[in-house]
Amino acid sequence: MKKTKKILSSIIIAGLFLISDISAATTFSGFAGGKLNYGPDETVEEYKPNLKLQAFFAGQFNFSQNIWSHLEFSIDTGDFISESIFEQTPAAFQIDEISLITRGNLENVTNYFSVFMGTYDPIGSDLFLQRYFGIKSIASKITDSYLGLAGSILYPHFGVGISDVLKLHAEPVAFGGYMYVNNEDSKYYVFNTDLRTAGVFRNFTWDLAFGLGIPLADKYKGEDVIIAIDKVYWHAGTTLLIGNNYKNSLFLQAGLYNAAFTAKRDDVLVSPKDLYILFEPRFITQRFHFNFTLYSLPQNTVQKLLFVDDTLGIDLNFYSDSSLFGSNTFTFGAHASLSFKDKCLYDIKDIGNIASNGYNLNITPYITNPFLSGELHIQGKIRIMALADNPAKAFSADLGYRTKF
């Protein structure tokens, strides 16, 4: 798989240079951001401060009106303080997307054909809706992340593959198909094929995808075979917005990843860690927004988010995005959240033991305002449950910045 990725990335990169040589009108646009987090080290009992960095870069190269490419990568570092910013610091570097897209305008549809490596048009973000329909973000504020595509994902179109998307001219509706290979199975490569539909109307927006993953085993009862299939993975995810960003609405995300059908069982094997549920009614007054969120998220998603600490919880987000400071409009607000450690939606049926692994009650005030050519985000988090045990560990702060260019 690694060899295949290297070969495809080399082909794509070589193609990018070839196209850029052919076209003298190549243009570039990008989006980048970074966040510093100062807070306590949760892995030790005594107070030990950590300073960590998350950052991402996303760029689009336009070679012509109908040919362009995407490149995105992210970085998530360890603690700068325990080492030194002038010494080596452990960090996770990830190439999230390399893709080449061509567009063909037909009589009734526009066709987008893509070759990609990495995570492409992920379910769980609103990236597909923004790219193909040009809308503003509709994502939940609690899924905010400074890791780009590596943030909130219901399930990824991840691997090496191709996609084809048809967008209708008569209606704001699109249909897509994906074929890609990855190594999500612990033993074998997995061939995936997915179907997708999305649409954007005044009071209803949807993005729905579902598909199958087939592990490509090369042995059957100890014997070498070309292909042996003893199980099939099923995955699906949806993003729905009933209403719109300018009035009361209901936002919903739900996903299931790698539910397994096997030849030896008639039922479907579903792990709670692969379920994703986010239910969010949104209320708007003349100047303020109130979002109430119930969520059950996989642990690997939680680790990448800005406002979420645990896998199961509720969150109340109160904010105003039309406040004036001089000639600038800024946003201020706060999150109040109650979350339960190592729990999921299944555990609600045993509500008496929902807090058996502990829980967190957090208050997170924040402010976002224009700065230079981008957006500056400042927030502080107060962990109420830590105040009694170790007040120093109850506070953390984040400083983030994003800009388009």
BALUM-567518 format. One record per residue (C-alpha): residue in one letter; x, y, z. Coordinates in Angstrom, 2 decimals, m for minus. Each point is the difference from the previous one (the first is absolute). Layout:
<atoms>
+-----+---------+---------+---------+
: res :      xx :      yy :      zz :
+-----+---------+---------+---------+
:   A :       X :       Y :       Z :
...
+-----+---------+---------+---------+
</atoms>
This chain:
<atoms>
+-----+---------+---------+---------+
: res :      xx :      yy :      zz :
+-----+---------+---------+---------+
:   M :    0.00 :    0.00 :    0.00 :
:   K :    2.78 :    2.42 :    0.85 :
:   K :    1.70 :   m0.81 :   m3.30 :
:   T :   m3.28 :    0.61 :   m1.87 :
:   K :   m0.44 :    3.34 :    1.76 :
:   K :    3.54 :    1.06 :   m0.90 :
:   I :   m0.51 :   m0.94 :   m3.66 :
:   L :   m3.32 :    1.85 :   m0.26 :
:   S :    1.29 :    3.08 :    1.84 :
:   S :    2.98 :    0.11 :   m2.37 :
:   I :   m2.33 :   m0.22 :   m3.00 :
:   I :   m2.27 :    2.75 :    1.35 :
:   I :    2.88 :    2.31 :    0.91 :
:   A :    1.67 :   m0.58 :   m3.37 :
:   G :   m3.34 :    0.74 :   m1.65 :
:   L :   m0.31 :    3.23 :    1.93 :
:   F :    3.38 :    1.22 :   m1.19 :
:   L :   m0.79 :   m1.06 :   m3.59 :
:   I :   m3.31 :    1.84 :    0.02 :
:   S :    1.56 :    3.09 :    1.57 :
:   D :    2.61 :    0.05 :   m2.77 :
:   I :   m2.71 :   m0.28 :   m2.67 :
:   S :   m2.22 :    2.69 :    1.47 :
:   A :    1.48 :    3.44 :    0.55 :
:   A :   m3.09 :    1.12 :    1.91 :
:   T :    0.44 :   m2.19 :    3.08 :
:   T :   m1.43 :    1.68 :    3.11 :
:   F :    0.09 :   m0.96 :    3.66 :
:   S :   m2.30 :    0.56 :    2.97 :
:   G :    0.34 :   m1.36 :    3.49 :
:   F :   m1.34 :   m0.26 :    3.53 :
:   A :    2.25 :   m0.51 :    3.00 :
:   G :   m0.26 :    0.11 :    3.76 :
:   G :    1.67 :   m0.88 :    3.26 :
:   K :   m0.85 :   m0.25 :    3.69 :
:   L :    2.10 :    0.05 :    3.16 :
:   N :   m1.42 :   m1.75 :    3.06 :
:   Y :    1.32 :    0.68 :    3.50 :
:   G :   m1.38 :   m2.35 :    2.62 :
:   P :    0.75 :   m2.72 :    2.53 :
:   D :    1.42 :   m3.42 :   m0.83 :
:   E :   m2.91 :   m2.37 :    0.72 :
:   T :    2.26 :   m3.08 :    0.12 :
:   V :    1.66 :    0.96 :    3.32 :
:   E :   m1.53 :    0.78 :    3.41 :
:   E :    2.13 :    3.03 :    0.85 :
:   Y :   m0.35 :    3.23 :   m1.95 :
:   K :    2.20 :    0.04 :   m3.07 :
:   P :   m0.71 :    2.56 :   m2.75 :
:   N :   m0.04 :   m0.93 :   m3.68 :
:   L :    0.31 :    2.22 :   m3.05 :
:   K :   m1.15 :   m1.68 :   m3.21 :
:   L :   m0.53 :    1.05 :   m3.60 :
:   Q :   m2.56 :   m1.09 :   m2.58 :
:   A :    0.20 :    1.41 :   m3.52 :
:   F :   m1.22 :   m0.66 :   m3.53 :
:   F :    0.54 :    1.26 :   m3.52 :
:   A :   m2.40 :   m0.45 :   m2.93 :
:   G :    0.77 :    1.22 :   m3.50 :
:   Q :   m1.69 :   m0.06 :   m3.39 :
:   F :    1.99 :    0.27 :   m3.23 :
:   N :   m2.11 :    1.12 :   m2.99 :
:   F :    1.75 :   m1.07 :   m3.19 :
:   S :   m2.88 :    1.03 :   m2.23 :
:   Q :   m3.71 :    0.66 :    0.29 :
:   N :   m0.72 :   m3.74 :    0.01 :
:   I :    3.09 :   m1.57 :    1.63 :
:   W :    1.16 :    0.54 :    3.57 :
:   S :    1.52 :   m1.86 :    2.92 :
:   H :   m0.23 :   m0.02 :    3.79 :
:   L :    2.77 :   m0.47 :    2.53 :
:   E :   m0.55 :   m0.08 :    3.75 :
:   F :    2.17 :   m1.02 :    2.93 :
:   S :   m0.17 :    0.36 :    3.78 :
:   I :    2.28 :   m0.24 :    3.00 :
:   D :   m0.74 :   m0.83 :    3.65 :
:   T :    2.95 :    0.40 :    2.37 :
:   G :    0.94 :   m1.21 :    3.43 :
:   D :    0.95 :    2.28 :    2.87 :
:   F :    2.46 :    2.80 :   m0.77 :
:   I :    0.70 :    0.74 :    3.68 :
:   S :    1.26 :   m3.44 :    1.05 :
:   E :    2.59 :    0.13 :   m2.75 :
:   S :    0.88 :    3.33 :   m1.53 :
:   I :   m1.29 :    1.79 :   m3.06 :
:   F :    3.59 :   m0.11 :   m1.24 :
:   E :    0.24 :   m3.79 :    0.43 :
:   Q :   m1.89 :   m2.85 :   m1.60 :
:   T :   m3.64 :   m0.23 :    1.06 :
:   P :   m2.17 :   m3.05 :   m0.78 :
:   A :   m2.57 :    0.85 :   m2.66 :
:   A :   m2.54 :   m1.76 :   m2.22 :
:   F :    0.26 :    1.24 :   m3.57 :
:   Q :   m2.74 :   m1.10 :   m2.38 :
:   I :   m0.65 :    0.61 :   m3.70 :
:   D :   m3.78 :    0.21 :    0.00 :
:   E :   m0.66 :    0.40 :   m3.71 :
:   I :    1.72 :    0.02 :   m3.37 :
:   S :   m2.46 :    0.09 :   m2.88 :
:   L :   m0.35 :    0.98 :   m3.64 :
:   I :   m3.43 :    1.05 :   m1.28 :
:   T :   m1.29 :    0.57 :   m3.52 :
:   R :   m3.34 :    1.59 :   m0.83 :
:   G :   m2.12 :   m0.65 :   m3.09 :
:   N :   m3.06 :    2.12 :   m0.80 :
:   L :   m2.73 :   m2.06 :   m1.66 :
:   E :   m3.48 :    0.99 :   m1.12 :
:   N :   m1.87 :   m0.74 :    3.24 :
:   V :    2.77 :   m0.72 :    2.52 :
:   T :    3.52 :    0.95 :    0.96 :
:   N :    2.31 :   m2.98 :    0.45 :
:   Y :    2.91 :    0.03 :    2.49 :
:   F :    2.47 :   m2.88 :   m0.33 :
:   S :    2.72 :   m0.35 :    2.65 :
:   V :    3.05 :   m2.08 :    0.78 :
:   F :    0.90 :    0.22 :    3.67 :
:   M :    2.22 :   m1.24 :    2.77 :
:   G :   m0.83 :    0.57 :    3.67 :
:   T :   m3.35 :    1.16 :    1.34 :
:   Y :   m2.26 :    1.32 :   m2.74 :
:   D :   m3.40 :    1.74 :    0.45 :
:   P :   m0.39 :   m1.47 :    3.52 :
:   I :   m3.43 :   m0.71 :    1.45 :
:   G :   m0.34 :    1.93 :    3.27 :
:   S :    1.36 :    3.28 :   m1.23 :
:   D :   m1.96 :    2.34 :   m2.26 :
:   L :    2.92 :    0.17 :   m2.43 :
:   F :   m1.88 :   m1.77 :   m2.83 :
:   L :   m2.89 :    2.48 :    0.30 :
:   Q :    2.35 :    2.98 :    0.02 :
:   R :    2.04 :   m1.24 :   m2.98 :
:   Y :   m2.85 :   m0.95 :   m2.31 :
:   F :   m2.72 :    2.46 :    1.05 :
:   G :    2.04 :    2.98 :    1.26 :
:   I :   m1.93 :    0.34 :    3.28 :
:   K :    1.24 :    1.34 :    3.32 :
:   S :    0.84 :   m2.53 :    2.69 :
:   I :   m2.95 :   m1.71 :    1.71 :
:   A :    2.11 :   m2.23 :    2.31 :
:   S :   m0.53 :   m0.11 :    3.75 :
:   K :    2.17 :    2.38 :    2.01 :
:   I :    1.00 :   m2.84 :    2.34 :
:   T :    1.76 :   m1.79 :   m2.86 :
:   D :    2.36 :    2.94 :   m0.55 :
:   S :    3.59 :   m1.17 :   m0.54 :
:   Y :    3.39 :    1.33 :   m1.02 :
:   L :    0.95 :   m3.23 :   m1.75 :
:   G :   m1.81 :    0.63 :   m3.29 :
:   L :   m1.38 :   m3.19 :   m1.55 :
:   A :    1.39 :   m1.97 :    2.93 :
:   G :   m2.64 :    1.52 :    2.29 :
:   S :   m3.61 :   m1.15 :    0.22 :
:   I :   m0.65 :   m2.88 :   m2.41 :
:   L :   m2.94 :   m2.42 :    0.17 :
:   Y :    1.84 :   m2.36 :   m2.26 :
:   P :    2.78 :    0.76 :   m2.47 :
:   H :    0.23 :   m0.59 :   m3.71 :
:   F :    3.57 :   m0.87 :    0.87 :
:   G :    2.56 :   m1.75 :   m2.15 :
:   V :    1.08 :    0.01 :   m3.62 :
:   G :   m2.79 :    0.26 :   m2.53 :
:   I :   m2.24 :    1.83 :   m2.43 :
:   S :   m3.32 :    1.80 :    0.21 :
:   D :   m2.57 :    1.38 :   m2.40 :
:   V :   m2.58 :    2.63 :    0.99 :
:   L :   m2.91 :    1.23 :   m2.12 :
:   K :   m1.62 :    3.33 :    0.91 :
:   L :   m3.35 :    0.77 :   m1.62 :
:   H :   m0.57 :    3.33 :   m1.74 :
:   A :   m3.75 :    0.13 :    0.57 :
:   E :    0.11 :   m0.66 :    3.77 :
:   P :    2.63 :    0.50 :    2.75 :
:   V :    0.54 :   m3.77 :    0.26 :
:   A :    3.09 :   m2.18 :   m0.50 :
:   F :    0.69 :   m3.74 :   m0.25 :
:   G :    3.36 :   m1.67 :    0.42 :
:   G :    1.80 :   m3.31 :   m0.07 :
:   Y :    3.34 :   m0.99 :    1.58 :
:   M :    2.34 :   m2.96 :   m0.39 :
:   Y :    3.09 :   m0.20 :    2.19 :
:   V :    2.35 :   m2.39 :    1.76 :
:   N :    1.22 :    0.41 :    3.58 :
:   N :    1.35 :   m2.09 :    2.86 :
:   E :   m2.70 :    0.53 :    2.63 :
:   D :   m0.09 :   m3.76 :    0.62 :
:   S :    2.80 :   m1.16 :    2.31 :
:   K :    0.99 :   m2.87 :   m2.34 :
:   Y :   m0.92 :    0.87 :   m3.59 :
:   Y :   m0.46 :    2.80 :   m2.47 :
:   V :   m3.65 :    1.06 :   m0.32 :
:   F :   m1.69 :    0.88 :   m3.29 :
:   N :   m2.80 :    2.55 :    0.58 :
:   T :   m2.78 :    1.22 :   m2.23 :
:   D :   m2.34 :    2.80 :    1.13 :
:   L :   m3.01 :    1.91 :   m1.31 :
:   R :   m0.90 :    3.54 :    1.02 :
:   T :   m2.73 :    2.57 :   m0.46 :
:   A :   m0.20 :    3.58 :    1.24 :
:   G :   m2.23 :    3.02 :   m0.50 :
:   V :   m0.35 :    3.56 :    1.19 :
:   F :   m3.42 :    1.64 :    0.14 :
:   R :   m1.18 :    3.05 :    1.91 :
:   N :   m1.32 :   m1.94 :    2.99 :
:   F :    1.54 :   m3.42 :   m0.42 :
:   T :    3.59 :   m1.11 :   m0.55 :
:   W :    1.19 :   m3.59 :   m0.10 :
:   D :    3.12 :   m2.04 :   m0.64 :
:   L :   m0.41 :   m3.77 :    0.07 :
:   A :    2.53 :   m2.72 :   m0.83 :
:   F :    0.10 :   m3.76 :    0.43 :
:   G :    2.16 :   m2.82 :   m1.25 :
:   L :    1.74 :   m3.32 :    0.45 :
:   G :    3.57 :   m0.97 :    0.79 :
:   I :    1.32 :   m3.42 :   m1.05 :
:   P :    3.21 :   m1.31 :    1.64 :
:   L :    2.09 :   m1.63 :   m2.72 :
:   A :    1.31 :   m3.12 :    1.71 :
:   D :    2.59 :   m2.06 :   m1.87 :
:   K :   m0.36 :   m3.22 :    2.00 :
:   Y :   m2.85 :   m2.44 :    0.63 :
:   K :    0.45 :   m2.77 :    2.59 :
:   G :    3.75 :    0.45 :   m0.25 :
:   E :    0.07 :   m0.25 :   m3.77 :
:   D :    1.08 :    2.82 :   m2.33 :
:   V :   m2.88 :    1.39 :   m2.09 :
:   I :   m0.47 :    3.00 :   m2.25 :
:   I :   m2.79 :    1.51 :    2.13 :
:   A :   m1.94 :   m1.40 :    2.98 :
:   I :   m2.86 :    1.93 :    1.61 :
:   D :   m1.14 :   m1.09 :    3.46 :
:   K :   m1.53 :    3.31 :    1.15 :
:   V :   m1.27 :    3.29 :   m1.37 :
:   Y :    0.11 :    3.41 :    1.69 :
:   W :   m2.97 :    2.35 :   m0.23 :
:   H :    0.22 :    3.73 :    0.66 :
:   A :   m2.39 :    2.94 :   m0.30 :
:   G :   m0.25 :    3.59 :    1.11 :
:   T :   m2.20 :    3.05 :   m0.41 :
:   T :   m0.02 :    3.73 :    0.71 :
:   L :   m3.41 :    1.71 :    0.11 :
:   L :   m1.05 :    3.60 :    0.61 :
:   I :   m3.74 :    0.68 :    0.24 :
:   G :   m0.32 :    3.76 :   m0.31 :
:   N :    3.05 :    2.16 :   m0.70 :
:   N :    2.70 :    2.10 :    1.67 :
:   Y :   m2.25 :    3.04 :    0.29 :
:   K :   m2.95 :   m1.38 :    1.99 :
:   N :   m0.89 :   m2.70 :    2.52 :
:   S :    1.14 :   m3.36 :   m1.31 :
:   L :    0.90 :   m3.59 :    0.81 :
:   F :    3.43 :   m1.42 :   m0.84 :
:   L :    0.60 :   m3.74 :    0.04 :
:   Q :    2.97 :   m2.24 :   m0.73 :
:   A :    0.04 :   m3.78 :    0.28 :
:   G :    2.49 :   m2.56 :   m1.15 :
:   L :    1.04 :   m3.61 :    0.24 :
:   Y :    3.42 :   m1.23 :   m1.05 :
:   N :    1.22 :   m3.53 :   m0.67 :
:   A :   m3.04 :   m1.97 :    1.12 :
:   A :    0.96 :   m3.56 :   m0.98 :
:   F :   m2.03 :   m2.74 :   m1.71 :
:   T :    1.71 :   m3.38 :    0.28 :
:   A :   m0.67 :   m3.36 :   m1.61 :
:   K :   m0.29 :   m1.67 :    3.42 :
:   R :   m2.59 :    2.43 :    1.47 :
:   D :   m3.39 :    1.26 :   m1.18 :
:   D :    0.16 :    3.26 :    2.06 :
:   V :    2.09 :    3.09 :   m0.47 :
:   L :    2.98 :    0.60 :    2.28 :
:   V :   m0.07 :    3.64 :    1.12 :
:   S :    2.46 :    1.49 :    2.45 :
:   P :   m1.18 :    3.00 :    2.07 :
:   K :    3.30 :    1.75 :   m0.79 :
:   D :   m1.01 :    0.09 :   m3.67 :
:   L :   m3.33 :    1.80 :    0.59 :
:   Y :   m0.32 :    3.75 :   m0.49 :
:   I :   m3.11 :    1.95 :    1.10 :
:   L :   m0.39 :    3.78 :    0.25 :
:   F :   m3.45 :    1.55 :    0.57 :
:   E :   m0.12 :    3.79 :    0.17 :
:   P :   m3.06 :    2.31 :    0.11 :
:   R :    1.01 :    3.60 :   m0.79 :
:   F :   m1.89 :    3.11 :    1.15 :
:   I :    0.55 :    3.56 :   m1.19 :
:   T :   m1.21 :    3.28 :    1.47 :
:   Q :    0.68 :    3.46 :   m1.38 :
:   R :    3.58 :    0.07 :    1.30 :
:   F :    0.77 :   m3.38 :    1.58 :
:   H :    0.30 :   m3.67 :   m0.91 :
:   F :   m0.74 :   m2.97 :    2.30 :
:   N :    1.09 :   m3.48 :   m1.09 :
:   F :   m0.80 :   m3.04 :    2.13 :
:   T :    1.97 :   m3.12 :   m0.96 :
:   L :   m0.28 :   m3.65 :    1.00 :
:   Y :    2.91 :   m2.07 :   m1.30 :
:   S :    1.56 :   m3.45 :    0.03 :
:   L :    3.31 :    0.03 :   m1.85 :
:   P :    2.88 :   m2.45 :   m0.61 :
:   Q :    3.05 :    0.54 :    2.21 :
:   N :    2.34 :    0.67 :   m2.92 :
:   T :   m2.31 :    2.82 :   m1.11 :
:   V :   m0.20 :    1.52 :    3.49 :
:   Q :    3.78 :    0.25 :    0.25 :
:   K :    0.08 :    2.40 :   m2.95 :
:   L :   m2.79 :    2.40 :    0.99 :
:   L :    0.24 :    3.37 :    1.72 :
:   F :   m3.06 :    0.00 :    2.28 :
:   V :   m0.55 :   m3.72 :    0.75 :
:   D :    1.80 :   m2.02 :    2.72 :
:   D :   m1.94 :   m3.26 :    0.22 :
:   T :   m1.91 :   m2.35 :   m2.28 :
:   L :   m3.54 :    0.57 :    1.35 :
:   G :   m1.48 :    3.27 :    1.15 :
:   I :   m2.17 :    3.06 :   m0.39 :
:   D :    1.07 :    3.52 :   m0.85 :
:   L :   m1.69 :    3.40 :    0.12 :
:   N :    1.62 :    2.62 :   m2.22 :
:   F :   m1.09 :    3.63 :    0.41 :
:   Y :    1.56 :    2.60 :   m2.31 :
:   S :   m0.43 :    3.24 :   m1.92 :
:   D :    1.66 :    0.45 :   m3.37 :
:   S :   m1.08 :    3.59 :   m0.69 :
:   S :    1.73 :    1.98 :    2.76 :
:   L :    1.94 :    3.09 :   m1.01 :
:   F :    3.38 :    1.11 :    1.29 :
:   G :    0.96 :    3.15 :   m1.87 :
:   S :   m0.56 :   m0.80 :   m3.67 :
:   N :    0.43 :   m3.78 :    0.44 :
:   T :   m2.66 :   m2.64 :    0.63 :
:   F :    1.04 :   m2.68 :    2.48 :
:   T :   m1.51 :   m3.10 :    1.61 :
:   F :   m0.16 :   m0.69 :    3.71 :
:   G :   m1.63 :   m2.86 :    1.84 :
:   A :    0.39 :   m2.96 :    2.33 :
:   H :   m0.45 :   m3.76 :    0.09 :
:   A :   m1.41 :   m1.74 :    3.08 :
:   S :    0.42 :   m3.77 :   m0.27 :
:   L :   m0.60 :   m3.15 :    2.01 :
:   S :    1.76 :   m3.10 :   m1.32 :
:   F :    0.58 :   m3.58 :    1.14 :
:   K :    3.29 :   m1.85 :   m0.32 :
:   D :    0.24 :   m3.12 :   m2.17 :
:   K :   m3.76 :   m0.19 :   m0.58 :
:   C :   m2.09 :   m0.12 :   m3.16 :
:   L :   m3.62 :    0.15 :   m1.07 :
:   Y :   m0.52 :   m3.67 :    0.95 :
:   D :    0.74 :    0.84 :    3.65 :
:   I :   m2.98 :    2.34 :    0.38 :
:   K :   m2.25 :   m3.04 :    0.52 :
:   D :    1.89 :   m0.54 :    3.31 :
:   I :   m0.38 :    3.61 :    1.07 :
:   G :    0.74 :   m0.79 :    3.65 :
:   N :    3.61 :   m0.88 :   m0.84 :
:   I :    0.56 :    2.62 :   m2.68 :
:   A :    2.58 :    1.80 :    2.19 :
:   S :    1.79 :   m3.16 :    1.18 :
:   N :    3.22 :    0.94 :   m1.81 :
:   G :   m0.17 :    3.63 :    1.09 :
:   Y :   m1.35 :    3.11 :   m1.66 :
:   N :    1.02 :    3.54 :   m0.91 :
:   L :   m1.87 :    3.27 :    0.39 :
:   N :    1.68 :    2.77 :   m2.00 :
:   I :   m0.55 :    3.70 :   m0.70 :
:   T :    1.81 :    1.34 :   m3.08 :
:   P :   m0.33 :    3.72 :   m0.78 :
:   Y :    1.47 :    1.12 :   m3.34 :
:   I :    0.37 :    2.97 :   m2.32 :
:   T :    0.73 :    0.09 :   m3.74 :
:   N :    0.91 :    3.18 :   m1.83 :
:   P :    1.61 :    1.16 :   m3.25 :
:   F :    3.77 :    0.37 :    0.21 :
:   L :    2.27 :    1.03 :   m2.87 :
:   S :   m1.38 :   m1.98 :   m2.98 :
:   G :   m1.47 :   m2.83 :    2.04 :
:   E :   m1.89 :   m0.97 :    3.14 :
:   L :    1.35 :   m0.16 :    3.56 :
:   H :   m1.63 :   m2.38 :    2.47 :
:   I :    0.63 :    0.16 :    3.77 :
:   Q :   m1.62 :   m2.25 :    2.58 :
:   G :    0.43 :   m1.17 :    3.57 :
:   K :   m1.34 :   m3.21 :    1.49 :
:   I :   m1.02 :   m0.51 :    3.64 :
:   R :   m0.37 :   m3.62 :    1.14 :
:   I :   m2.42 :    0.30 :    2.90 :
:   M :    0.59 :   m3.54 :    1.32 :
:   A :    3.76 :    0.61 :    0.32 :
:   L :   m0.34 :    3.14 :    2.12 :
:   A :   m0.37 :   m1.90 :    3.27 :
:   D :    2.82 :   m2.53 :   m0.59 :
:   N :    2.67 :    2.10 :   m1.67 :
:   P :   m1.05 :    3.54 :   m0.98 :
:   A :    3.10 :    0.51 :   m2.16 :
:   K :   m1.10 :   m2.86 :   m2.27 :
:   A :   m3.44 :    1.54 :   m0.47 :
:   F :    1.08 :    2.67 :   m2.48 :
:   S :    1.26 :   m0.08 :   m3.58 :
:   A :    0.17 :    2.51 :   m2.84 :
:   D :    0.13 :   m0.12 :   m3.82 :
:   L :    1.17 :    2.58 :   m2.49 :
:   G :   m0.85 :   m0.69 :   m3.65 :
:   Y :    0.30 :    1.79 :   m3.33 :
:   R :   m1.37 :   m0.76 :   m3.47 :
:   T :    0.47 :    1.84 :   m3.26 :
:   K :   m0.84 :   m0.32 :   m3.68 :
:   F :    2.39 :    1.10 :   m2.72 :
+-----+---------+---------+---------+
</atoms>
